[in-house]
Amino acid sequence: MSAKFMLFTGQFILFGKTGTSGEITKRTVIIVYHWLCTTAKRGVVKSRMRFAVTKVCGGGAKARAGMLQIAGSNIETPALLLSTRKGLPAFVSRDLLASLPLPDSLLLHVCPTHFMEGPPSKTISNVGGLHHMLGLPDHILIAAAGDSIESLPTSEASNKFGASFETPAGRRLVKPSDYMELISCMKPNLWASLADEVPAWVTEKRNKVSVERTLRWLDACIALDEDSGANTLGVVVGGSSIEQRKLCATEVSKRNVSGFWIGGLGLGDSPEERCSILDAAVGCLPPEKPRLVSRLGLPEEVLEGVAAGIDLFDSTYIYQLTMGGFALIFPIDMVGKKIQNGALNNSDGDFTKINLRATTYRKDTSRIVDSCSCFTCQNHTRAYLNHLLNVHEMLAQILLEIHNTHHYLCFFRLIRDAIKTGEFDRFRRQFVQDRRAHLAAAVM
């Protein structure tokens, strides 16, 4: 008895010998079942990502809401990718990760270079990929090289053979073949190609070289990919050069990619330069595919990216806040408030964060945010967190990261609601205006 299998339009079609009655035999059915279980465990059966734009702001604005369908989950955009260390947020364990808002917290950014020194890539592959190793089968893992927490790209260290990254064993040169070996073993849902990111102050010649290398490495990565780029995010680079950004975006759009990762921001560029770079790159990208940007973390920067048409954000902002002992407290329920006289009524709080290390909170028995439903706010006080921080107890970072992540995910939900109701532009202007006014008052 023999059986051949074909995967077509999401359905399995069986070709095999039948029994005397003309029906498929029990043995054949068992073979099919066993094959399906085995391939699913190894990550062979993959569902291609689907993306659809559901709402675009009127009046020529680029801000848009969308729906990302991947790995059986529907994720509304704009959305945040949670930064991780070897697959998990820096201080949130797997069980606590489940306490964060769903499905918003399903998106995780994993860095392949974190796994260069161990565990061995063959071990990751043998257990069925990173989803199985981490015990996160339902989460969406998006892989991209480079660790913006521990190190930033350095243009001098990369060469024509590959990009250079910091690892626990020192700086390592990563070639496209090395990178794709890691991707093949990790089996992420989406992965960004290897890129030569450069800071804003390099010469035009160096910007041109970065684009040429990135395009060459993209072609090499797609050629080495078993899915021929079906789950690939093409990286758009070019430094601060508008011309090179447009060229790179246009050329990447011609490749077989599922979306785009706009890299090289937050490396010395000014807010004005960043706006021009985003507008130039997004203007050359097809609207039907998602766009992701890295290193835009402040609320104002996120709003700036959304206004430019960005769908996904990879940021270490939450990590940086947590390490500094800061907790987010700006209001996140403003879309539900009535807009009066063309302005948002924001009378119930300021637009900033608080430093829980300060002695001001030593006897403060209130929650971080009274209306917050996160685990930290429901169970602990500002005074307790102040105590934990000042005695250097790691639980402080755990509780802070839970709150900050929950709060920021709610901020993204607020942005989506503003786009859906057609109030994003007004909301953005008022949010930035009020935040700047508060910061100005704080330094007086």
C-alpha positions as CSV (number, residue, x, y, z in Angstrom):
1,M,0.0,0.0,0.0
2,S,1.2,3.5,-0.8
3,A,-0.1,7.0,-0.2
4,K,0.8,10.3,-1.7
5,F,-0.3,13.6,-0.3
6,M,-0.9,17.0,-1.8
7,L,-1.5,20.3,-0.1
8,F,-3.8,22.4,-2.2
9,T,-5.8,25.5,-1.1
10,G,-5.6,24.5,2.5
11,Q,-7.0,21.0,2.1
12,F,-5.3,17.6,2.1
13,I,-6.1,15.4,-0.8
14,L,-5.3,11.7,-0.5
15,F,-4.2,9.5,-3.4
16,G,-3.9,5.8,-2.3
17,K,-5.0,2.3,-2.8
18,T,-8.5,1.3,-1.7
19,G,-9.9,-1.8,-0.2
20,T,-12.1,-4.3,-1.9
21,S,-15.2,-2.2,-1.3
22,G,-13.6,0.8,-3.0
23,E,-13.2,2.8,0.2
24,I,-10.0,4.1,1.6
25,T,-8.6,1.4,4.0
26,K,-8.2,2.0,7.7
27,R,-4.4,1.6,7.4
28,T,-4.3,4.5,4.9
29,V,-6.3,6.7,7.2
30,I,-3.9,6.0,10.0
31,I,-1.0,6.9,7.7
32,V,-2.6,10.2,6.9
33,Y,-3.3,11.0,10.6
34,H,0.2,10.1,11.6
35,W,1.7,12.3,8.8
36,L,-0.4,15.3,9.7
37,C,0.6,15.1,13.4
38,T,4.3,14.7,12.5
39,T,4.4,17.5,10.0
40,A,2.5,19.9,12.3
41,K,4.9,19.1,15.2
42,R,7.9,19.9,13.0
43,G,6.4,23.1,11.7
44,V,6.2,21.8,8.1
45,V,2.6,22.9,7.5
46,K,2.7,26.7,7.5
47,S,-0.2,29.2,6.9
48,R,0.8,32.2,4.9
49,M,0.2,35.5,6.5
50,R,-2.8,37.5,5.2
51,F,-3.3,41.2,5.7
52,A,-6.2,43.5,4.8
53,V,-6.6,47.3,5.3
54,T,-10.0,47.8,7.0
55,K,-10.0,51.6,7.4
56,V,-8.1,54.5,6.1
57,C,-8.3,58.1,7.5
58,G,-9.9,60.5,5.1
59,G,-8.6,63.8,3.9
60,G,-5.4,62.4,2.3
61,A,-4.1,61.0,5.6
62,K,-2.1,57.8,5.6
63,A,-3.1,56.4,9.0
64,R,-4.9,53.1,8.6
65,A,-6.4,50.2,10.6
66,G,-6.0,46.7,9.4
67,M,-6.4,43.0,10.1
68,L,-3.4,40.6,10.3
69,Q,-4.4,36.9,10.0
70,I,-1.6,34.6,10.9
71,A,-1.2,31.3,12.7
72,G,-4.9,31.1,13.3
73,S,-5.1,34.5,15.1
74,N,-6.6,37.7,14.0
75,I,-4.5,40.8,15.1
76,E,-5.8,44.3,14.6
77,T,-3.3,46.9,13.5
78,P,-1.6,49.3,14.3
79,A,-0.1,46.9,16.8
80,L,3.0,46.5,19.0
81,L,5.6,43.8,18.9
82,L,6.8,42.9,22.4
83,S,10.6,42.9,22.5
84,T,12.2,39.8,23.9
85,R,15.4,38.3,25.2
86,K,15.8,34.8,23.8
87,G,12.1,34.6,23.0
88,L,10.4,36.0,26.1
89,P,10.1,39.6,27.5
90,A,13.0,40.5,29.7
91,F,11.1,40.1,33.0
92,V,7.7,38.4,32.2
93,S,7.7,34.6,32.4
94,R,5.5,32.4,30.2
95,D,2.7,32.1,32.7
96,L,2.5,35.8,33.4
97,L,2.6,36.5,29.6
98,A,-0.9,35.0,29.5
99,S,-2.2,37.7,31.8
100,L,-1.6,40.4,29.2
101,P,-4.4,41.6,26.9
102,L,-5.3,39.2,24.1
103,P,-4.8,39.0,21.2
104,D,-2.7,42.1,21.4
105,S,0.1,40.4,23.4
106,L,0.5,37.5,20.9
107,L,3.1,39.4,18.8
108,L,6.6,38.8,19.9
109,H,9.8,40.0,18.3
110,V,12.6,37.4,18.5
111,C,16.2,38.0,17.6
112,P,17.9,35.1,15.8
113,T,21.4,36.4,16.9
114,H,20.4,35.7,20.5
115,F,20.5,32.0,19.7
116,M,23.9,32.0,18.0
117,E,25.8,30.9,21.1
118,G,23.1,28.4,22.3
119,P,21.1,26.4,22.5
120,P,22.4,24.7,19.4
121,S,20.3,25.4,16.3
122,K,19.9,21.7,15.8
123,T,18.4,21.3,19.2
124,I,15.8,24.1,18.4
125,S,15.0,22.3,15.2
126,N,14.7,18.9,16.8
127,V,12.0,20.1,19.3
128,G,10.0,21.5,16.5
129,G,11.1,25.1,16.4
130,L,11.0,28.1,18.7
131,H,7.3,27.9,19.4
132,H,7.7,24.4,20.9
133,M,10.9,25.2,22.8
134,L,9.4,28.3,24.4
135,G,6.0,26.6,25.1
136,L,4.2,29.3,23.1
137,P,2.4,27.5,20.3
138,D,-0.3,30.2,19.9
139,H,2.0,33.2,19.8
140,I,3.2,34.9,16.6
141,L,7.0,35.0,16.5
142,I,8.5,37.6,14.1
143,A,12.2,37.3,13.7
144,A,14.6,40.1,12.8
145,A,18.4,40.4,13.3
146,G,19.9,42.9,15.6
147,D,19.3,43.6,19.3
148,S,18.3,47.2,19.9
149,I,18.3,46.6,23.7
150,E,21.9,45.6,24.1
151,S,23.6,46.9,20.9
152,L,22.9,49.2,17.9
153,P,24.1,48.5,14.3
154,T,27.6,49.8,13.5
155,S,28.2,50.5,9.9
156,E,32.0,50.0,10.2
157,A,31.7,46.4,11.4
158,S,29.7,45.0,8.5
159,N,31.2,44.1,5.1
160,K,30.2,42.7,1.8
161,F,29.9,39.2,3.2
162,G,27.5,39.9,6.1
163,A,26.3,42.0,9.0
164,S,28.0,42.3,12.3
165,F,26.2,41.8,15.7
166,E,27.1,41.6,19.4
167,T,26.7,38.2,21.0
168,P,27.6,36.9,24.5
169,A,30.9,35.7,23.0
170,G,31.7,39.0,21.3
171,R,31.0,40.6,17.9
172,R,30.1,38.1,15.2
173,L,29.9,38.4,11.4
174,V,26.6,36.8,10.2
175,K,26.4,35.8,6.6
176,P,23.0,35.2,4.8
177,S,23.7,31.4,4.9
178,D,24.3,31.6,8.7
179,Y,21.2,33.7,9.2
180,M,19.0,31.4,7.2
181,E,20.2,28.4,9.0
182,L,19.0,30.0,12.3
183,I,15.6,31.0,10.6
184,S,15.2,27.4,9.3
185,C,15.6,25.9,12.8
186,M,13.6,28.6,14.7
187,K,10.6,28.4,12.3
188,P,9.2,31.8,13.1
189,N,5.8,32.9,11.6
190,L,7.5,35.9,9.8
191,W,11.1,36.8,9.5
192,A,12.9,39.9,8.2
193,S,15.8,39.5,5.9
194,L,19.4,40.3,6.8
195,A,20.1,44.1,6.4
196,D,23.0,46.5,6.5
197,E,21.6,49.3,8.7
198,V,23.6,52.5,8.9
199,P,23.2,55.6,11.2
200,A,22.0,59.0,9.9
201,W,25.4,60.6,9.7
202,V,27.1,58.4,7.2
203,T,28.0,59.6,3.6
204,E,25.7,59.2,0.6
205,K,28.2,56.6,-0.8
206,R,27.8,54.5,2.4
207,N,24.0,54.8,2.1
208,K,24.2,53.5,-1.4
209,V,26.4,50.5,-0.3
210,S,23.9,49.7,2.5
211,V,21.1,49.5,-0.1
212,E,23.1,47.3,-2.5
213,R,24.1,44.9,0.3
214,T,20.6,44.7,1.7
215,L,19.1,43.9,-1.7
216,R,21.8,41.3,-2.4
217,W,21.3,39.7,1.0
218,L,17.5,39.7,0.5
219,D,17.8,37.8,-2.7
220,A,20.2,35.3,-1.0
221,C,17.9,34.8,1.9
222,I,14.9,34.2,-0.3
223,A,16.9,31.7,-2.4
224,L,17.9,29.8,0.7
225,D,14.3,29.8,2.2
226,E,12.3,26.6,1.9
227,D,9.1,28.7,1.3
228,S,10.8,31.0,-1.3
229,G,10.1,34.1,0.7
230,A,6.4,33.5,1.4
231,N,6.9,34.6,5.1
232,T,9.6,37.2,4.5
233,L,9.7,40.9,5.5
234,G,11.9,42.8,3.1
235,V,14.0,45.4,4.9
236,V,14.1,49.0,3.6
237,V,17.3,50.8,4.4
238,G,19.2,53.9,3.1
239,G,20.1,55.9,6.1
240,S,19.0,59.5,5.9
241,S,19.1,59.6,2.1
242,I,15.6,60.1,0.7
243,E,16.8,59.0,-2.7
244,Q,18.3,55.7,-1.4
245,R,15.2,55.1,0.7
246,K,13.0,55.4,-2.3
247,L,15.2,53.2,-4.4
248,C,15.4,50.5,-1.7
249,A,11.7,50.5,-1.1
250,T,11.0,50.2,-4.9
251,E,13.4,47.4,-5.4
252,V,12.3,45.4,-2.3
253,S,8.7,45.7,-3.5
254,K,9.6,43.8,-6.6
255,R,10.7,40.8,-4.5
256,N,8.5,37.9,-3.3
257,V,7.9,39.3,0.2
258,S,4.9,39.3,2.5
259,G,5.6,42.7,4.0
260,F,8.2,45.4,4.7
261,W,10.4,46.3,7.7
262,I,11.6,49.9,7.6
263,G,15.0,49.7,9.4
264,G,17.7,52.2,10.2
265,L,15.5,54.7,12.2
266,G,16.4,55.9,15.6
267,L,20.1,56.0,14.7
268,G,20.8,59.7,15.0
269,D,18.0,61.0,12.7
270,S,16.0,64.1,13.8
271,P,12.2,64.0,14.1
272,E,12.0,66.1,10.9
273,E,14.3,63.7,9.0
274,R,12.3,60.7,10.4
275,C,9.1,62.1,9.0
276,S,10.7,62.6,5.5
277,I,12.2,59.1,5.6
278,L,8.9,57.5,6.5
279,D,7.0,59.4,3.9
280,A,9.5,58.6,1.2
281,A,9.7,54.9,2.0
282,V,5.9,54.3,2.5
283,G,5.1,56.2,-0.7
284,C,7.0,53.5,-2.7
285,L,5.5,50.5,-0.9
286,P,2.3,48.7,-2.1
287,P,-0.7,49.4,0.2
288,E,-1.9,45.8,0.4
289,K,1.1,44.6,2.5
290,P,1.9,45.4,6.1
291,R,4.7,47.8,7.1
292,L,6.8,47.4,10.2
293,V,9.2,49.9,11.8
294,S,11.7,49.6,14.5
295,R,13.0,51.9,17.3
296,L,10.0,54.2,17.4
297,G,8.8,53.9,21.0
298,L,7.7,57.2,22.6
299,P,4.0,57.8,22.3
300,E,4.6,60.8,20.0
301,E,6.9,58.7,17.8
302,V,4.3,55.9,17.5
303,L,1.6,58.5,16.6
304,E,4.0,59.9,14.0
305,G,4.5,56.4,12.5
306,V,0.8,55.6,12.4
307,A,0.2,58.9,10.7
308,A,2.8,57.9,8.0
309,G,0.9,54.6,7.4
310,I,2.9,52.2,9.6
311,D,1.1,49.0,10.8
312,L,3.4,47.3,13.3
313,F,6.0,48.7,15.7
314,D,9.0,47.0,17.2
315,S,10.2,49.0,20.3
316,T,12.3,48.6,23.4
317,Y,10.4,51.6,25.0
318,I,8.7,49.3,27.6
319,Y,12.0,47.7,28.6
320,Q,13.8,51.1,29.0
321,L,10.9,52.4,31.2
322,T,11.0,49.3,33.3
323,M,14.8,49.4,33.8
324,G,14.5,53.0,34.9
325,G,11.8,52.4,37.4
326,F,9.2,54.3,35.5
327,A,5.5,53.5,35.2
328,L,3.2,54.8,32.4
329,I,0.2,56.8,33.7
330,F,-1.0,58.8,30.7
331,P,-4.8,58.5,30.1
332,I,-5.8,55.7,27.7
333,D,-9.6,56.2,27.6
334,M,-9.8,59.5,25.7
335,V,-11.5,58.1,22.6
336,G,-14.5,57.2,24.7
337,K,-14.8,60.8,25.9
338,K,-16.8,63.3,24.1
339,I,-15.0,65.8,21.9
340,Q,-16.0,69.2,23.1
341,N,-15.3,72.4,21.1
342,G,-12.9,70.6,18.9
343,A,-10.7,69.3,21.7
344,L,-10.5,66.2,23.7
345,N,-11.5,66.5,27.4
346,N,-8.5,65.1,29.3
347,S,-9.3,66.5,32.8
348,D,-8.5,63.2,34.7
349,G,-4.7,63.1,34.4
350,D,-1.5,64.3,32.9
351,F,0.5,62.9,29.9
352,T,3.6,61.5,31.5
353,K,5.1,58.7,33.5
354,I,6.1,58.5,37.2
355,N,9.4,57.5,38.7
356,L,8.5,54.9,41.4
357,R,12.0,55.1,42.9
358,A,11.2,58.6,44.3
359,T,10.5,59.0,48.0
360,T,7.2,60.6,47.1
361,Y,5.7,57.2,46.7
362,R,7.1,55.6,49.8
363,K,3.8,55.8,51.6
364,D,1.5,56.0,48.6
365,T,-1.1,53.2,48.9
366,S,-2.9,54.0,45.7
367,R,-2.6,51.9,42.5
368,I,-0.3,53.1,39.7
369,V,-3.4,53.8,37.6
370,D,-6.8,53.5,39.3
371,S,-8.6,52.4,36.2
372,C,-6.0,49.9,35.1
373,S,-7.0,46.3,35.1
374,C,-3.5,44.8,34.9
375,F,-2.2,42.3,37.4
376,T,0.1,44.8,39.0
377,C,-2.5,47.5,39.6
378,Q,-5.1,45.1,40.8
379,N,-2.9,43.6,43.5
380,H,-0.1,46.0,44.5
381,T,0.4,49.7,45.4
382,R,2.9,52.4,44.5
383,A,4.4,52.1,47.9
384,Y,5.1,48.4,47.5
385,L,6.8,49.0,44.1
386,N,8.8,51.8,45.6
387,H,10.0,49.4,48.3
388,L,10.9,46.7,45.8
389,L,12.8,49.1,43.6
390,N,14.8,50.6,46.5
391,V,15.8,47.2,47.9
392,H,16.8,46.0,44.4
393,E,14.3,43.2,44.3
394,M,13.7,41.8,40.8
395,L,10.0,41.5,41.4
396,A,9.9,45.2,40.9
397,Q,10.9,44.9,37.3
398,I,8.4,42.0,36.8
399,L,5.5,44.0,38.1
400,L,6.5,47.2,36.3
401,E,6.9,45.4,32.9
402,I,3.5,43.8,33.3
403,H,1.9,47.2,33.9
404,N,3.8,49.1,31.3
405,T,3.1,46.4,28.7
406,H,-0.6,46.3,29.5
407,H,-0.8,50.1,29.5
408,Y,1.0,50.5,26.1
409,L,-1.1,47.7,24.5
410,C,-4.2,49.7,25.6
411,F,-2.7,52.8,24.0
412,F,-2.5,51.0,20.7
413,R,-6.1,49.9,21.1
414,L,-6.9,53.6,21.7
415,I,-5.1,54.5,18.4
416,R,-7.1,51.8,16.5
417,D,-10.4,53.2,17.9
418,A,-9.4,56.7,16.9
419,I,-8.8,55.6,13.3
420,K,-12.0,53.7,13.1
421,T,-14.0,56.7,14.4
422,G,-12.3,59.0,12.0
423,E,-10.8,61.1,14.9
424,F,-7.1,60.1,14.6
425,D,-5.7,63.4,13.3
426,R,-7.5,65.4,16.0
427,F,-6.6,62.9,18.7
428,R,-2.9,63.0,17.6
429,R,-2.7,66.7,17.7
430,Q,-4.4,67.1,21.0
431,F,-2.4,64.2,22.6
432,V,1.0,65.7,21.5
433,Q,-0.1,69.3,22.5
434,D,-1.2,68.3,26.0
435,R,1.9,66.1,26.6
436,R,4.2,68.8,25.6
437,A,2.4,71.4,27.7
438,H,2.7,69.1,30.7
439,L,6.4,68.5,30.1
440,A,7.0,72.2,29.7
441,A,5.2,72.9,33.0
442,A,7.2,70.2,34.8
443,V,10.6,71.8,34.0
444,M,9.5,75.4,35.1
